[in-house]
């Protein structure tokens, strides 16, 4: 029996193997059933509705910041017909914060169709961030890939994040396609960059592609190399469905949407899946491919990267690294992502406590899209209820706050950022209180008293700096100022040096990168990775106003930096705290020792102005009464600290 033309037309349009259940009411059920049965035994007839595994390529673009990843992604989208020519700059950088800052902060996926030598291929492209603060995004993006395009600027050459991303790809055993971009620049020197690639990574000159992503020169060769050099995904379509969730985001109409890489079987709309992490089951409502906009499909196959919407409502359900399978068909876990470890912590509070619930919802939705953020509830006497949020770095923190404001209309107040410290305590009573003899803390409020601590520990990082030779002296001075210890200095050729330092994390999170760029006229690049903890002489620096400590402005510093930091904070607070009717004394203290002091003079009123003539004792009496009143007011008065004070202090 042959299938009727009308049914075949519906089948071709919808590309749905389960079309019988959907369209049976329009035709004679018996006829449809036999047609389905006939075609289900002829697998060759299905080939046109799915891309063969050998014709799929999954790859990422990795590079240092501003080396042209997003521009190259734009050209690939245009050449494959996914978007129109000259449709806009950095198409995959869809977030407002990315457009404002000109950087990629969120990995974006696009499924592209490309015909090579008469054969149609499906290319799943993932454009990744380049800044070290978003390395967790890069790591997740490499999991579903079989290869990467390593982009290097023809002018700047190999940078710190280039090295870090290269070894990250090598660790994942991915095929690397080296690409030198921006060959159209006046001072471009591709030969110099090729020597660097050969020295550092043992990459041969004949394997390197030279392109100009801006002009489109040589970009066709990149697409050809993706097809020729990268292997197809190692997946199986004859097994039960299994997929890995490697990203997610929130849609106000569909709830949590999961981006998955299907490794086995296939998935259709209407089927039920189960989460290995939560053990909950869901009905598949919609399936889609990103082209780069969502394109609805009825079925996804092994080897593809697609979106699943199944009425997940929270970040706890859409778990990054989760393995999905069909209901009642359990499978083995695919991969357990290493949860990114937050490096920088800050208190976040709403401007007004009436906005607490709306900000809570906004943070939950945003953390669904950024799983590298850790959130815990916190409270403050001055700022009310809030959260203690952990970030991978200061830029990560700034981007998160900017997205809260732009995407959700929130108005967060952030406190001074701190890193996670450790303390070794003694005494059975104290150990019982804390539950261990080694405790961790990232909030100055929880700083354990020096009388119960034998040692404090601070986190260290291994920093990699790549710079022209002429700036070595300035960089060594900067790193020593930040209490850094030099580990190695290696020449990578063409007048460039790679230096490695062990640095305290607390010294580099705020202004180290800016200082480095300033010293080297922007030529040096910096990347770091977690190293270890070591004993350190850290102290809690308290700020007191008229003898009352303000915990929100307290911070943790190294003992050698306490005097300078205390003086800086006092001077800043003197500028931004408004004058009162009485004197305000600002003190920076470590324990009971005052390290710095500033005084805000009170408003003055001439109480003797109304006197004319008379005895001098009358004048003295009025002045004495005024002094007594100000003294009493100082004892019972409450100092009014504007909320933006905390923001201004943060930007010190």
ZALUMBA-657642 format. One record per residue (C-alpha): residue in one letter; x, y, z. Coordinates in pm, whole numbers, padded with zeros to 5 digits, always signed. Layout:
aXYZ...
This chain:
x+00000+00000+00000x+00134+00344-00093x+00065+00649+00116x-00179+00899-00032x-00049+01232-00170x-00247+01437+00083x-00103+01245+00379x+00245+01253+00227x+00214+01630+00188x+00128+01670+00558x+00406+01433+00654x+00663+01622+00444x+00558+01960+00584x+00546+01861+00950x+00836+01611+00944x+00665+01428+01230x+00684+01050+01267x+00390+01061+01506x+00170+01242+01253x-00086+00956+01275x-00194+01068+01623x-00228+01429+01512x-00396+01400+01172x-00586+01068+01199x-00917+01251+01245x-00888+01399+00894x-00856+01063+00721x-00978+00711+00744x-00806+00568+01052x-00751+00225+00898x-00591+00375+00586x-00360+00597+00792x-00258+00310+01018x-00160+00087+00729x+00027+00372+00561x+00228+00429+00881x+00297+00058+00913x+00420+00043+00553x+00660+00333+00588x+00786+00228+00929x+00944-00077+00768x+01121+00131+00502x+01381+00329+00700x+01538+00473+00386x+01223+00681+00335x+01297+00865+00662x+01645+00983+00573x+01525+01305+00412x+01365+01417+00739x+01680+01400+00952x+02043+01496+00905x+02269+01189+00897x+02511+01175+01188x+02812+01189+00956x+02683+01524+00821x+02670+01698+01163x+02948+01914+01306x+02933+02064+01656x+03194+02331+01729x+03270+02642+01937x+03458+02962+01866x+03709+03045+02141x+03949+03338+02173x+04077+03615+02395x+03861+03924+02448x+03814+04139+02136x+03989+03903+01893x+03682+03882+01670x+03480+03577+01781x+03140+03742+01745x+03232+03909+01415x+03339+03573+01274x+03013+03421+01401x+02823+03696+01213x+03000+03610+00887x+02930+03237+00935x+02561+03314+00989x+02551+03527+00675x+02741+03283+00453x+02514+02994+00551x+02199+03201+00493x+02089+03197+00857x+02062+03579+00851x+02063+03841+00579x+02382+04017+00475x+02473+04321+00688x+02189+04243+00928x+02373+04396+01223x+02686+04376+01434x+02736+04082+01671x+02403+03915+01606x+02455+03646+01869x+02532+03910+02135x+02164+03965+02204x+02184+04095+02562x+02178+04472+02614x+02477+04448+02847x+02676+04280+02566x+02590+04562+02326x+02673+04827+02586x+03010+04678+02679x+03103+04531+02340x+03187+04191+02488x+03027+03847+02491x+02911+03740+02836x+02678+03456+02743x+02749+03163+02508x+02500+03155+02219x+02411+02867+01986x+02307+02863+01621x+02227+02565+01397x+02344+02637+01041x+02287+02456+00710x+02592+02445+00483x+02634+02268+00149x+02986+02138+00085x+03067+01959-00243x+02699+01892-00305x+02633+01748+00043x+02423+01932+00301x+02571+01959+00651x+02424+02074+00982x+02674+02294+01168x+02595+02364+01534x+02792+02676+01626x+02849+02805+01981x+02996+03155+02024x+03166+03180+02366x+03283+03466+02594x+03649+03563+02607x+03693+03716+02954x+03833+03501+03234x+03528+03576+03453x+03312+03376+03210x+03536+03070+03174x+03256+02852+03316x+03046+02945+03011x+03330+02837+02783x+03373+02505+02967x+03002+02421+02937x+02999+02518+02571x+03282+02278+02486x+03103+01971+02626x+02873+01907+02325x+03148+01994+02074x+03392+01782+01876x+03613+02073+01777x+03686+02445+01820x+03791+02740+01608x+04076+02910+01795x+04077+03275+01685x+04391+03489+01735x+04426+03858+01651x+04686+03919+01375x+04792+04239+01549x+04787+04148+01920x+04892+03785+01881x+04851+03515+02146x+04706+03651+02472x+04652+03504+02819x+04298+03382+02757x+04409+03231+02424x+04643+03005+02621x+04379+02919+02881x+04112+02835+02620x+04354+02629+02413x+04441+02401+02705x+04074+02383+02804x+03995+02249+02455x+04291+02010+02463x+04171+01877+02799x+03834+01799+02635x+04023+01619+02351x+03878+01849+02086x+04011+01908+01734x+04148+02261+01700x+04128+02477+01388x+04368+02774+01437x+04251+03096+01269x+04438+03427+01249x+04186+03711+01223x+04211+04080+01132x+04471+04034+00857x+04328+04350+00697x+04468+04573+00972x+04753+04807+00881x+04990+04666+01146x+04879+04302+01116x+05166+04053+01131x+05031+03699+01071x+05380+03549+01041x+05469+03668+01390x+05148+03512+01528x+05218+03184+01347x+05558+03165+01520x+05387+03221+01857x+05136+02943+01786x+05420+02712+01687x+05627+02798+01996x+05343+02767+02247x+05116+02501+02100x+05329+02324+01834x+05075+02423+01565x+05207+02388+01208x+05192+02681+00968x+04999+02486+00703x+04717+02423+00951x+04659+02793+01020x+04387+02984+00832x+04422+03358+00769x+04101+03560+00752x+03939+03897+00798x+03606+03837+00968x+03513+04204+00923x+03554+04194+00544x+03464+03827+00503x+03803+03741+00351x+03879+03368+00380x+03575+03288+00596x+03457+03028+00341x+03777+02838+00417x+03677+02824+00784x+03345+02658+00698x+03522+02411+00469x+03777+02332+00741x+03496+02267+00992x+03350+02006+00756x+03686+01854+00657x+03877+01852+00985x+03616+01804+01257x+03474+01458+01326x+03097+01397+01345x+02948+01350+01694x+02987+01007+01853x+02615+00941+01908x+02365+00656+01857x+02014+00691+01717x+01910+00330+01769x+01917+00359+02149x+01662+00507+02395x+01660+00885+02424x+01932+01043+02638x+02040+01409+02644x+02261+01647+02841x+02137+01988+02960x+02423+02238+02924x+02236+02571+02939x+01895+02715+03028x+01705+03043+03041x+01363+03174+03141x+01075+03258+02908x+00770+03426+03062x+00536+03222+02840x+00708+02881+02837x+00888+02881+03172x+01241+02741+03192x+01383+02642+02853x+01667+02390+02847x+01936+02377+02580x+02029+02010+02534x+02276+01799+02342x+02114+01471+02237x+02358+01179+02251x+02120+00888+02198x+01780+00825+02036x+01535+01098+01945x+01264+01307+02110x+00921+01415+01983x+00664+01669+02096x+00415+01500+02331x+00659+01247+02477x+00737+01239+02849x+01089+01285+02982x+01236+01242+03329x+01514+01444+03494x+01786+01230+03650x+01864+01512+03894x+01514+01589+04028x+01341+01258+03934x+01046+01465+03803x+00870+01389+03475x+00750+01641+03218x+00548+01648+02897x+00736+01793+02601x+00539+02099+02488x+00770+02240+02223x+01103+02152+02058x+01311+02397+01859x+01642+02464+01690x+01823+02798+01720x+01881+02937+01370x+01966+03175+01552x+01602+03256+01635x+01395+02967+01765x+01252+02747+01489x+00992+02497+01609x+01038+02133+01509x+00845+01820+01595x+01144+01597+01652x+01509+01620+01759x+01766+01351+01681x+02092+01232+01837x+02379+01463+01741x+02163+01775+01735x+02160+02067+01980x+01811+02197+02050x+01574+02360+02296x+01319+02182+02514x+01020+02354+02677x+00830+02130+02919x+00683+02362+03185x+00983+02368+03415x+00924+02665+03644x+01240+02715+03850x+01619+02708+03834x+01618+02408+04069x+01436+02202+03805x+01634+02315+03499x+01965+02187+03637x+02280+02247+03433x+02452+01912+03375x+02131+01712+03414x+02078+01394+03210x+01730+01362+03056x+01567+01035+02946x+01226+00903+02848x+00990+00828+03134x+01031+00473+03272x+01343+00422+03060x+01630+00510+03299x+01981+00560+03161x+02331+00618+03297x+02447+00971+03370x+02623+01137+03080x+02843+01385+03262x+02857+01566+03591x+02958+01928+03542x+03208+02064+03787x+03012+02341+03958x+03198+02673+03915x+03342+02795+04242x+03251+03160+04316x+03556+03373+04384x+03403+03709+04483x+03113+03764+04724x+02903+04073+04780x+02587+04164+04969x+02296+04262+04742x+01993+04448+04878x+01687+04620+04726x+01672+04999+04747x+01341+04963+04930x+01227+04658+05125x+00893+04669+04943x+01088+04554+04633x+01228+04245+04806x+00990+03989+04650x+01020+04130+04297x+01400+04132+04323x+01394+03777+04460x+01201+03663+04151x+01440+03853+03923x+01748+03694+04083x+01595+03345+04052x+01526+03396+03681x+01871+03539+03616x+02053+03261+03803x+01869+03014+03579x+02058+03175+03290x+02383+03204+03487x+02447+02892+03694x+02791+03015+03801x+02626+03248+04054x+02565+03128+04411x+02288+03288+04619x+02224+03277+04995x+01990+03491+05205x+02143+03765+05418x+02026+04056+05630x+02162+04388+05747x+02060+04635+06015x+02108+04927+05778x+01991+04773+05450x+01734+04516+05561x+01682+04175+05398x+01895+04078+05102x+02129+03815+04964x+02495+03718+04977x+02582+03645+04614x+02899+03480+04484x+03052+03563+04144x+03347+03440+03939x+03502+03787+03931x+03431+04158+03954x+03330+04191+03586x+03091+03899+03634x+02943+04085+03930x+02906+04411+03736x+02740+04234+03441x+02499+04050+03672x+02393+04375+03840x+02356+04551+03505x+02136+04268+03376x+01921+04290+03691x+01862+04658+03617x+01812+04633+03238x+01616+04308+03208x+01408+04318+03526x+01402+04685+03629x+01558+04607+03969x+01760+04861+04168x+02019+04663+04365x+02258+04802+04626x+02586+04611+04652x+02834+04608+04939x+03213+04589+04921x+03319+04261+04750x+03517+04002+04944x+03668+03662+04874x+03635+03339+05073x+03881+03300+05360x+03948+03015+05600x+04032+03012+05971x+04168+02738+06196x+04014+02764+06543x+04096+02596+06873x+03909+02507+07190x+03651+02229+07221x+03373+02479+07292x+03452+02683+06982x+03489+02376+06760x+03151+02251+06880x+02996+02591+06808x+03126+02607+06449x+03104+02232+06382x+03468+02205+06270x+03814+02332+06352x+03844+02477+05998x+03577+02728+05899x+03520+02934+05583x+03373+03284+05560x+03332+03557+05297x+03137+03813+05499x+03324+04051+05736x+03033+04010+05980x+03133+03643+06026x+03504+03715+06079x+03607+03495+06376x+03771+03674+06668x+04149+03660+06674x+04142+03513+07029x+03998+03180+06908x+04199+03149+06584x+04540+02987+06542x+04574+03067+06170x+04392+03258+05899x+04416+03144+05535x+04356+03344+05217x+04299+03215+04860x+04573+03239+04598x+04556+03231+04219x+04809+03144+03952x+04813+03447+03724x+04940+03440+03364x+05051+03766+03205x+05155+03796+02840x+05328+04124+02760x+05584+04293+02533x+05935+04274+02679x+05965+04648+02749x+05702+04638+03026x+05859+04363+03239x+05991+04601+03507x+05658+04779+03560x+05469+04450+03578x+05706+04299+03835x+05669+04613+04050x+05289+04597+04025x+05278+04228+04120x+05511+04280+04416x+05292+04567+04533x+05003+04319+04523x+05209+04070+04730x+05272+03849+04427x+05551+03589+04394x+05707+03533+04052x+05702+03170+03934x+05839+03179+03580x+05921+03400+03284x+05917+03248+02935x+05986+03404+02598x+05722+03314+02338x+05909+03482+02055x+05867+03805+01859x+05944+04023+02159x+05670+03888+02387x+05703+03735+02733x+05475+03504+02932x+05506+03562+03308x+05346+03362+03587x+05283+03489+03941x+05121+03351+04254x+04890+03632+04368x+04642+03675+04656x+04292+03679+04505x+04186+03969+04726x+04454+04189+04567x+04343+04140+04205x+03962+04138+04211x+03909+04515+04212x+04165+04712+04012x+04455+04485+03914x+04343+04437+03553x+04290+04811+03501x+04629+04892+03655x+04799+04634+03433x+04639+04776+03118x+04733+05129+03222x+05099+05039+03286x+05139+04857+02955x+04934+05092+02734x+04681+04812+02688x+04927+04560+02542x+04942+04313+02833x+04675+04049+02895x+04592+03870+03217x+04430+03539+03306x+04418+03347+03633x+04317+03011+03772x+04252+02888+04124x+04569+02782+04303x+04548+02713+04679x+04515+02864+05026x+04808+02976+05238x+04842+03117+05594x+04804+03493+05596x+04797+03782+05841x+04451+03913+05752x+04248+04145+05975x+03897+04283+05986x+03891+04657+05918x+03593+04814+06094x+03448+05158+06024x+03294+05335+06323x+03078+05648+06318x+03083+05821+06658x+03196+05493+06812x+02925+05277+06647x+03058+05020+06400x+02890+04999+06059x+02920+04636+05947x+02810+04710+05589x+03125+04914+05528x+03362+04678+05710x+03606+04481+05500x+03882+04220+05530x+04235+04326+05434x+04592+04211+05481x+04760+04363+05784x+05015+04549+05567x+04734+04723+05376x+04514+04810+05675x+04650+05164+05733x+04627+05274+05370x+04283+05118+05316x+04149+05262+05643x+04268+05613+05556x+04120+05585+05207x+03781+05474+05341x+03768+05749+05602x+03848+06019+05347x+03586+05884+05109x+03317+05869+05379x+03396+06224+05486x+03309+06338+05133x+02981+06149+05095x+02818+06144+05442x+02606+06460+05481x+02679+06703+05765x+02458+06690+06073x+02379+06935+06352x+02648+06767+06557x+03004+06647+06495x+03059+06307+06326x+03383+06122+06394x+03479+05859+06136x+03731+05598+06252x+03897+05302+06081x+03974+05037+06343x+04134+04697+06374x+04004+04557+06699x+04025+04850+06939x+04317+05015+06761x+04230+05328+06560x+04428+05343+06234x+04271+05649+06069x+04036+05928+06176x+03836+06198+06002x+03586+06450+06143x+03278+06594+05974x+03216+06936+06124x+02857+07017+06234x+02634+07288+06097x+02682+07608+06299x+02417+07848+06417x+02507+08187+06558x+02293+08185+06876x+02437+08522+06981x+02320+08703+06669x+02007+08836+06842x+02211+08989+07128x+02279+09357+07121x+02481+09520+07391x+02445+09380+07743x+02679+09179+07964x+02932+08932+07815x+02809+08665+08059x+02484+08644+07861x+02680+08556+07547x+02881+08289+07732x+02564+08140+07876x+02404+08100+07531x+02720+07942+07386x+02747+07698+07680x+02382+07599+07638x+02438+07534+07267x+02746+07321+07336x+02554+07115+07594x+02267+07059+07348x+02503+06942+07075x+02674+06706+07317x+02339+06555+07416x+02232+06532+07050x+02555+06351+06964x+02481+06093+07235x+02126+06014+07124x+02131+06125+06759x+02116+05871+06476x+02353+05937+06189x+02173+05935+05855x+02379+05746+05594x+02245+05772+05238x+02200+05437+05066x+02417+05542+04773x+02703+05576+05024x+02763+05200+04998x+02775+05216+04618x+03020+05508+04624x+03242+05332+04875x+03239+05021+04654x+03371+05232+04366x+03661+05362+04569
